[in-house]
Amino acid sequence: MKRFIFIIVVALFITSCNNGVKKSEYDKLKTELAECNAELTECKKTVEELQNTPQVRLSKGQQFLSENNITNAKKEFNDLIAKFGESDEAQKAKSILADIEKKEKERKEAEERKRTLGFKILKESSSVNTGDVTIKFNSVTTGQQWVFDNYGSEWRYRSAERGDKYVLSRVAISSENKDPNLPPVAVYNIESGTLKLLGTMDYEFARWKDYGTYLGNYTDYGNDFAHTRTISFSLGLSVSNDILTNKAVFVVVKKENCFYRQYERFENPPVSYRSSGCNMKSSLTVDDFDNDYVLVKIFNKNKL
């Protein structure tokens, strides 16, 4: 705007030189333009003031807060309080600031507890929701044999090699999905302040209706999510007995459903769950349990 007015003044000056406009008329016009410029400046200030009412400032602060832009939110609320301290909006801003400060204090205290306690701060969970499934841990143990595929008179098992034991779990998985993928359950041991991956547990069906369904001669609807909401599984992973005896061992769930159902007609049983793209982290810190991993069980807590 100022540049535009300057151009007009220069144009008028040139015109006055060419057309013989009187200097008094030119000076008068120049004064009027200066007054107009001053009025425009004042109008601009007024508009800026109207745009920064208590209501507008409060709204801006709340917008920053919704975007998790805490720094600008606090600045906007503090400016509101400083300029309109007696307004209702300022009182609300004070309340919001108090809440922000409380949450920041709690966050700092939680971070301090993490640094001080490390993995001891984690709590065990017997039930985990991940995606469209819920996995409930009925037992988490160790043993020499992993038993599964029970069909009444017989069952299948695997025996651990010399110097090893199985980490074992019995779980019930529920889903409204008719063909859900299942979450990985992994075993870690603590080493130099972090958790090191020992392996991911395999899935086997806990039981079958009878020998015929185990062979795949006909369908066991109790092991098919298309027909039943909850299915029992047996999980196992062979781990060094030395580790299970002398180190803290963690059983954890990754919140990513990556075990898929597959069918092989000539396998016994023909239906199984196998992993694909689980991408388990080889090393975990306490922060990984904030979102992506859930602790189920710790063996040898005294080793932490």
N, C-alpha and C positions, 0 to 999 in steps of 0.2 A: 504494500500500500504506500509506504513512504517513498519507495523508488518511483512508483507511478506518479505521485504528486510532484516529485522532483522533476520528472520528465515534462510534466505539464508546465511547471514554472519556467523551465529552460525554453520550452517551445514558445511560451508567451513572450519571454524576453526577446527571443529571436524575431518573433512577429512584430514586437514593438519597435525593434530596430528597423525593420523593413518597412513598416506601415506608419511609423511616426506616432505610435500611441504615446500619450503623455506619461511622464514618469510618475506623476501623482496617481494616475489610474492604475499603473502597474504596481505601485507600492500598496495601494488599497487592495488590489486583487491578491497580492502576495500575503498581506496580513490576514485576509479572509481564508486563504488556503492554510495558513499556519494555524488559525483557530480551528479549522475543520480537522486538521491533523491531530490537534490536541484533543478534540472531542472524540475522534476515532480511538485514540489511545485510551481515553477514559472509558469509552464503551467496551473496549477490549478487557480492561481491568474488571469492569462490572460483570462481563460475561464469565471471566475466569472465577470470580467470587461466587457467582451463581452456580457454576459447575463444581464448586468445592463446598457445598453446604454440608452440614453434619450428616444428612441422609446419604448424600453421594459418597462422602468419605467412608462412612460405615459400610456401604455397599461395596466399595472398592476393596476395603480391607477384607471383607468376607469372601469376595471373589478370589483374592490372593490366597486366602486360607484354604478354600476349596481346591485350589491348584497345588496345595502343599508348598506354596512360596512363603515360608514362615517369615523370612527377613523383611520382605516388602509388606506383608500383612501387619507385622509389629510396628513398622514405621508409620503405616497409614493410621493405625489405631492410636499411636502415641501423638501424631500430629493432630488428630481429631480431639484428643483430650486436652492438648496444649492450647488449641484455638477455641474450642467450644466446651470448655470444662464443665459447665453447668447444664448442658443439654442432656436429654434422655439418651441420645445416641452415644454420648461420651460415657455415660454410666454403663451402657451395654458394652462399649469397647473395653472398659476397665474389667468387666466380668470375663470377657473373652480372653484378654491378656492374662488374667489370673489363671484361667484354665490352660492356656498355652504354657505358661511358666510351670504349672504343676506337672503337665505331661513331659516337659523337657527335663524336669528334675527326676521324674520316675524313670525316664529313658536312661539318663546318666547313671542312676543308681543300678538299673538292670545291667548296663554295660560293665559297671564296676564289679557286680556280682559274677558276671561271666568271666572277667579277667581273674578274679580271685578264686572262684570255685571250679572253673573249667567245665569238664563233662559231668561233674557232680551235680550241676544245677539241673540237668535233664531229668524229666519224669517219665517213668515207664507207662506205656499205654497198651491195654489189652484189646482195644478196638480202634481201627483206623478207617476213615472214610477217604477214598481217593477216586476221583472221577465219578463213575456211575456204579461203583461197588463199595461194599463195606466188608472188611476182613476182620473177623473176630478170632483171637488167639485163645484156644481152649487150654493149650499147654505148650510150654517151651522148655525142653529138657536136653540132656545128653545121654547117649547110650551106645552100646556095641552093635545093636541091630536097628535097622530102619524097616518098619513093618508097614505094608500098604496093600491095596487090592484085595481086601478081605471079602470073600464071597460065601461066608458061612462055615463050611467045613474046612476050608483052606484059605491061605493068604500068601502073599509074596513078601520077601524081605531081602535086604542086602546087609552083609556083615562088614564092619569096618576092618581095614587092613591092620596089621601089627603096628602099634605105636600111634594109632588114630582112634578117634571116636566120632560119632555122628552128633551134630547139633540137630535136634529134631523138633518139629512143631506139628500140632494138630490144629487145623483152622476150619472155620465155617465161613464161606464167602457168600454174600447175598447181593442180588442185583435185580432191578426191574428190567434191565436190558436182556434181551433174549440171546445175545451172543457177546457178552462182555469180554474184554481183555482183562488179565489179572495183574496185580502189582508185584514187583520183585521184592523178595525178602532176602536180605544179605547179612553176612556175618563179617564183623570187623574186630580187630584187636588194637588196643592202645599202644602207641609206640612213639616216643619222643614228642609227646604232647598232641599228637593227632591220631585219628583212627585210620588204620591200614586195612584195605579190603582183603579178606581171606577167600571170599567166593560168594556166589549167589545160590540160594537153596533151590533144589528142583521140586517141581510139583508132581505128585501122583494122587490118584483118587484113593480116598480112604477105604471105600467099600463098593461092592457091586451087589445087585439083587441076587444073582446066582452065577453059576459057572458059565451058563449059556450067554449071559450078557457080558461077562468078562471076555469071552471068546469073540464077541461081536456077532453071534448068531441072530440076536435081536436086540433092540434098543432098551437100555436102562434109562427110563425117563427121569429117575432120581439123580442121574449124573448129566442132565441136559438142561441148561438154563432156559431153553425154549419151553420147557414143561414144568420146571420147579424153580422157586426163587432162591433157595439156599442149598449149597452143595458142600460136602465135607471133603477136605483134602489132607494129605499127609505130606510134610515137607522135610527134606533132609540135605545135609551137607557134611562131608567128611573133613575133619579138622585135626591137626596134630594134637595129640594128648598133652604134649609138653606145653603148648599154647593154652589149652583149656585148663591146665593146672596152675600155670605160673603167671598168666596175664589176664587183665580185665578184657572180657570178650563181650561185644555188643551185637545184638540182633536188631536190625532196623528195617523199616519199610521205606522204599522210595515212592513218592507220590507220582507215579507215572505208570499207567497200565500197559505193559509191554509183553506179557505172556499171552499167546494166542492159541486158540483151539485148532487142532489139526486131526485129520482122519486118515489112517493108513489101514486099509482093509485086512492085510495079512499080519498086522501086529497084534500082540496080545498084551493089553487090550488095544483095540483099534483107535480109540480116542485118547488124546493126550494134550497137555499144554506145554508149549515150548517157547523160549524167549526169542525176541527179535528186537534189536536196537534199544536194549535197556540202558546202555551207557552208564553203568554204575561208576561213580567217582572212585578213583583208587585211593583217595585220601580225603577225609572229612574233618572239618573243624566244628566247633560249637555253633557257629553262625549258620552252617548248612541245615541245622535243625529248626531254623526259624520258619522255613517255608517248604523245602523240598524233601526232607527226611524226617521220619518219626521213630523214636526209640521204643522198642518193644520189651527188651530184656537185657540186663547186664549180669553176666556171670563174673564172680570174683570181684565184687565191689571194693573189697578191702585192698585190691591192687591199684586202685585209682590214686 
